Amino acid sequence: MIGKRLAEVRKYNGDTQADLARKMFVNANTVASWEQEKSSPSHEMLVKICQLYGVSADYLLGLTRADPGQAKRTRERLTKEELAEVQNYSEYLLWRRTHGGDRMGG
């Protein structure tokens, strides 16, 4: 699981395997090996990758489908107005849950 998720996170951040290798002070073949599941990064490397990309180790290791860092990265891309809209919609959904569920129109 780590290989697929590492590649996904790396690409999302606009890095090539060579870019990540430089940042981690390893050979590009090492990164390719991690992504192809032929080897795994050491604990130290895993921590550095998580710090670099702002992801959780649980996500990279496949222990959770939710990436807490993804929500943060998404929020960072939104304007203040868009964030306010998201907050308002969240509050509406919670209100709707306690005041009639999913019933529409009455």
C-alpha positions as semicolon CSV with decimal commas, in nm:
position;residue;x (nm);y (nm);z (nm)
1;M;0,000;0,000;0,000
2;I;0,280;0,245;0,080
3;G;0,411;0,242;-0,275
4;K;0,083;0,346;-0,435
5;R;0,010;0,611;-0,175
6;L;0,363;0,746;-0,179
7;A;0,346;0,788;-0,557
8;E;0,007;0,957;-0,526
9;V;0,125;1,204;-0,262
10;R;0,451;1,271;-0,446
11;K;0,272;1,346;-0,772
12;Y;0,008;1,559;-0,595
13;N;0,293;1,773;-0,466
14;G;0,443;1,806;-0,813
15;D;0,754;1,601;-0,741
16;T;0,919;1,343;-0,963
17;Q;1,088;1,037;-0,815
18;A;1,418;1,219;-0,869
19;D;1,288;1,523;-0,679
20;L;1,185;1,311;-0,383
21;A;1,515;1,125;-0,393
22;R;1,708;1,452;-0,374
23;K;1,495;1,573;-0,084
24;M;1,544;1,245;0,103
25;F;1,915;1,216;0,015
26;V;1,864;0,877;-0,151
27;N;1,903;0,741;-0,503
28;A;1,608;0,774;-0,743
29;N;1,615;0,394;-0,778
30;T;1,541;0,374;-0,405
31;V;1,226;0,582;-0,446
32;A;1,123;0,370;-0,745
33;S;1,177;0,058;-0,536
34;W;0,954;0,196;-0,259
35;E;0,679;0,286;-0,506
36;Q;0,698;-0,055;-0,675
37;E;0,672;-0,226;-0,334
38;K;1,010;-0,394;-0,384
39;S;1,134;-0,238;-0,060
40;S;1,003;-0,008;0,209
41;P;1,142;0,314;0,348
42;S;1,303;0,289;0,690
43;H;1,118;0,428;0,989
44;E;1,337;0,738;0,971
45;M;1,262;0,787;0,601
46;L;0,890;0,732;0,657
47;V;0,887;1,007;0,920
48;K;1,073;1,244;0,687
49;I;0,832;1,171;0,401
50;C;0,535;1,238;0,629
51;Q;0,687;1,567;0,739
52;L;0,779;1,667;0,386
53;Y;0,434;1,610;0,241
54;G;0,221;1,671;0,551
55;V;0,062;1,326;0,547
56;S;0,012;1,074;0,824
57;A;0,211;0,752;0,846
58;D;-0,119;0,568;0,897
59;Y;-0,234;0,691;0,558
60;L;0,089;0,599;0,379
61;L;0,094;0,257;0,543
62;G;-0,267;0,187;0,445
63;L;-0,395;0,176;0,802
64;T;-0,657;0,439;0,723
65;R;-0,827;0,555;0,406
66;A;-0,855;0,908;0,537
67;D;-0,560;1,137;0,494
68;P;-0,585;1,415;0,752
69;G;-0,331;1,612;0,556
70;Q;-0,557;1,610;0,250
71;A;-0,827;1,807;0,429
72;K;-0,568;2,062;0,539
73;R;-0,424;2,091;0,188
74;T;-0,774;2,137;0,048
75;R;-0,858;2,409;0,302
76;E;-0,535;2,590;0,217
77;R;-0,644;2,614;-0,147
78;L;-0,982;2,771;-0,066
79;T;-1,048;3,142;-0,030
80;K;-1,187;3,283;0,295
81;E;-1,527;3,315;0,128
82;E;-1,521;2,951;0,014
83;L;-1,419;2,836;0,363
84;A;-1,714;3,029;0,507
85;E;-1,946;2,856;0,258
86;V;-1,808;2,514;0,357
87;Q;-1,863;2,597;0,725
88;N;-2,219;2,716;0,659
89;Y;-2,301;2,403;0,462
90;S;-2,155;2,179;0,734
91;E;-2,369;2,354;0,994
92;Y;-2,675;2,313;0,770
93;L;-2,612;1,940;0,730
94;L;-2,579;1,895;1,105
95;W;-2,897;2,098;1,162
96;R;-3,082;1,892;0,901
97;R;-2,974;1,569;1,068
98;T;-3,133;1,673;1,397
99;H;-3,439;1,841;1,245
100;G;-3,596;1,589;1,015
101;G;-3,320;1,382;0,860
102;D;-3,321;1,367;0,483
103;R;-3,692;1,447;0,438
104;M;-3,739;1,701;0,168
105;G;-4,028;1,945;0,147
106;G;-4,194;1,882;0,476
